[in-house]
Amino acid sequence: MTISSLSKSHSLPGLRAGWLVGPKELVKHAESLSMCMLFGLPGFIQEAALTALQGSDAPELRVRELCTARRDMLLQGLEGVPGLRCCAPDAGMFTLIDVRATGLSGYDFMSGLFKSERVSVLDAAPSANRLAGS
């Protein structure tokens, strides 16, 4: 099964145009689910998606190179920081950082980083962990 979209790869944030390719029975159920969730894809988003897919790969490659450079800069800057273990992604624009060795929860680390450095990150721990303080 393949699921993909144009939001990040073609710099179309918020337009939510994507696709799913897979076994007919699974696709049929996914289509029913999407019809319950969506009222239709606006024409201007369909046109933007079509233009993006018919165009050159150059914009996508520029975005990929930019994200890779940012990822590499972040990983290099965090290399050797005690208590942090970085999980470098093979693709995508997010890097997960395991902060458990610092003794802080993800939520406490996130809050402390924002309060002290004004740097905003997301806590990727399940919400139940945040509520339990772990």
C-alpha positions in Angstrom: 0.0 0.0 0.0 1.3 3.5 -0.8 -0.1 6.7 0.7 1.3 10.1 -0.2 0.5 13.7 -0.6 1.7 16.9 -2.1 1.6 19.1 1.0 5.3 19.0 1.9 7.0 17.6 -1.2 5.6 20.3 -3.5 5.3 23.2 -0.9 1.5 23.1 -0.9 0.9 23.3 2.9 -2.7 23.3 3.9 -4.0 22.1 0.5 -4.3 18.5 1.6 -4.2 16.7 -1.8 -3.0 13.2 -1.7 -3.6 9.6 -2.7 -3.7 6.0 -1.7 -2.8 3.0 -3.9 -3.4 -0.5 -2.7 -5.6 -3.6 -2.8 -9.1 -2.9 -4.1 -10.9 -3.9 -1.0 -8.8 -1.7 1.3 -9.0 1.3 -1.1 -12.8 0.8 -1.2 -13.0 1.1 2.6 -10.5 4.0 2.7 -12.6 5.8 0.1 -15.8 5.4 2.2 -13.9 6.7 5.2 -12.6 9.7 3.3 -16.1 10.5 1.9 -17.4 10.6 5.5 -14.6 13.0 6.5 -14.5 15.3 3.4 -17.1 17.2 1.5 -15.0 17.3 -1.6 -11.7 18.7 -2.7 -12.0 22.3 -3.9 -11.3 22.9 -7.6 -8.4 25.3 -6.9 -6.6 22.6 -4.8 -7.2 20.0 -7.6 -5.7 22.5 -10.1 -2.7 23.2 -7.8 -2.1 19.4 -7.4 -2.3 18.8 -11.1 0.1 21.6 -11.8 2.6 20.3 -9.2 2.5 16.8 -10.6 2.9 17.9 -14.2 5.8 20.2 -13.4 9.4 19.7 -13.0 10.9 17.7 -10.0 13.2 20.7 -9.3 11.0 22.4 -6.7 10.6 19.1 -4.8 14.4 18.5 -5.0 15.0 22.0 -3.6 12.7 21.4 -0.7 14.3 18.0 0.0 17.8 19.5 -0.1 16.7 22.3 2.2 15.2 19.9 4.7 18.2 17.6 4.5 20.6 20.6 5.2 18.5 21.7 8.1 18.3 18.2 9.5 22.1 17.8 9.2 22.7 21.2 10.9 20.4 20.3 13.8 22.0 16.8 14.2 25.5 18.3 14.1 24.6 21.0 16.7 23.1 18.4 19.1 25.9 15.9 18.6 27.5 15.1 22.0 24.9 16.9 24.1 24.6 14.8 27.3 21.2 13.0 27.7 20.0 13.6 24.1 19.7 10.8 21.6 18.8 11.9 18.1 16.9 9.7 15.7 17.8 10.9 12.3 14.9 10.4 9.8 15.5 8.8 6.4 12.8 11.1 5.0 10.5 13.9 6.2 11.1 17.1 7.9 11.0 16.1 11.6 13.8 14.8 13.8 12.9 12.9 17.0 15.0 13.4 20.0 14.9 11.0 22.9 15.3 13.1 26.1 14.6 10.4 28.7 18.3 10.2 29.7 18.0 13.9 30.8 15.6 12.8 33.5 12.9 15.0 32.1 9.7 14.0 30.4 9.2 15.1 26.9 6.7 17.7 28.1 9.0 19.1 30.8 11.9 19.3 28.2 9.6 21.0 25.7 8.3 23.5 28.3 11.8 24.2 29.7 13.3 24.7 26.3 10.7 27.2 25.4 10.9 29.1 28.7 14.7 29.3 28.7 15.5 29.7 25.0 12.2 30.6 23.4 12.6 27.6 21.1 9.4 25.8 20.3 9.3 22.0 19.8 6.6 19.4 20.0 6.4 16.7 22.6 5.9 13.4 20.7 5.0 11.3 23.8 1.5 9.9 24.0 -0.8 12.3 25.8 -1.4 9.8 28.6 2.3 10.0 29.5 2.1 13.8 29.7 -0.9 13.6 32.0 0.8 11.0 34.2 3.9 13.2 34.3 6.2 10.5 32.9 
